[in-house]
Amino acid sequence: MTPRQKNLALAAMTGLSISVALAGCATDTSTSAEAGTAPSSTADAPSTAASTPSSTPSTGSDSAGAGSSTYADGTYEATGGYTSPNGQEEVDVSVTLEGDVITAVTVTPEATNPNSVNYQTQFADGIAAVVVGKDIDEIEVSRVAGSSLTSGGFNKAIETIKSEAAA
């Protein structure tokens, strides 16, 4: 092999390595890993926490018109679980709804592993820019700020909140 061929082979292998590394950030949690290790083969565990409105949902008409909302206005909280390479993790989610639109969101990291805490913190810092101002039925978060697994827990919490807020 000539030096030129060796350099081309090295460049090709480097590109392939980068592609594989980026695949770790894929939205499919069955092929992604936050810590750069092999993903867990266990299925995602369902969320175990129930959502509870932290304020009394309004019963009057909303800004979108009377009777047009699917969900009662108010602030709701739920916990969503997901499986990371480090084991089972959870994330707490608080959402304020007004006329089925998310007007505020807070994500509180509940991870026990330092790697997962880092990813959940990045997710929490970026989620408002993704979901605030959108109809709750139109959101399905796949990756925020480099965190792809935390979104699974977030989406489970949102489903719980939707069930609790159903008008």
N, C-alpha and C positions, 0 to 999 in steps of 0.2 A: 504494500500500500504506500502510495506517495504521501509526502507531508500534506499536500493539498487535499487529497482524499481523506486523510485522517482528520483534518480540520473540518471538512464538510460533515463527516460522520459525527464528530463531536458537537458541532452546531445543531445537527438534527436531533441528537440525543438530548441536548439541553432544551430545545424547543418542546420535545416530547415530555420531558420532566416538568416543565412549566405547565403544560396542558394538564398533566395528571394532578399537579398541585392545585390548579385552579378548579379542577373538577371537585375538589374537596369543599368548594363553596357553592356547589350546585344546589338548586332548590329542592331536589328529591332527597329526602333525609335518608333514604336507603343507600345512597351512594356518597353522602357527604359526611365529613367529620370535622368538628370544630377544633379539635386538638391536634389534627394531623395524623391521627392514628386510625386504625381500621374501625369502621362503624360497628356499633353494637348490633348483634343479630336478634336481639329481643324486640318485640313489637312495642310500639308506643303505648304506654299505659294511659288509660282514660283519666281525665281530670277527676279528682275526688272531692274537690271543694265546691260548694254551692255558691251561687251568686246571691248577694243580698243588696237591695237598694240602700244606699247610705243617705238618701233623702227621699221624702215622700214623692212618688211620681205624681205629676199633675193630672187632673181629671178634666180640666177645661180645654178649650180649643187651643191649638198650637199655631205657630207662625205659618204653617203650611195649609191651614184651614181645618175646620172641624171634621173629624172622622177620617182624615186622610192618612193619619199615622198608623203604622203597624205596631210601633212600640211606644210605651208610656215614657214621657219625658222624665228625666231624673239621672242620678248618678248611681252606677252599678259597679259591683266589684266581684271578681271571680279569680280562681287560681287554675292555671292550666299546666298539665304535666307533659313532659316529653323525655325521651331517652337520648342521652348523649354518650359518647365513648367513655365518659367518666361515670356513667350510671344514670339513674332516674333523677331528674331535676324538675323544679317547678318555678313558675313565674307568676306574680300577682299582677292583675290588670284592673284598673279603675277607668271607667268610661262614662262621660256625661253625654246624654242624648237629648236632642231638642229637635222635634219633628223628624225623627229617624236619622238625623245627621249627628255625627260625632263632633261635639264642640270642644271636648277636652279629653286627654288620655294621659294616664300615668302608669308606667310599668315599674314595679319594684322587684329587683333581682332577689331571688330566694335560693340561689344555687349554693351548694356546699363545697364544690370544687373550685379552686382559684381560677382555673382556665374558664370554667363556665360562668363564674362571676364576671370575668372580664368581658365575655361575649354578651352576657345579659345586660351589662352596664352600657356597652356600645349600642345595643338594640334599644334600650330605654332612652338613650340620648337622641336617637334618630327617628323613633316611631311617630311622634307627633307630626312631623313634616309629611309623613306618608298617609296618615288616616284622618287627621282633623279636617273637617269640612266635607267629608264624604259620607254618603249614605251607608249605614252599618251593613246593609245587605250586599253592598258592592265591594266590600273589602275582603281580600284573601291575601294576606301578607306571606311572601315567600322568603325574602331576605332583606334585612335592614342593617346597614353599617357593617357589612361583612359577616353578620350572624345569620345563619340559615336554619339552625336547629331551634333556636329560641322562638322563631316564628310559629313552630308547631304548637308550642305551649300557649302562645298568644292567641292563635286561631281557635284552640279549644276553649280558652277562657271567653273569647268573643261569642262562641256558640252557646255557652252557658248563660252569658249575659243576655243574648237574644231570647232565650227561652224564658228567663226571668222577667224581661221587660215587655214581653208580648202583651199588647193592650187588649 
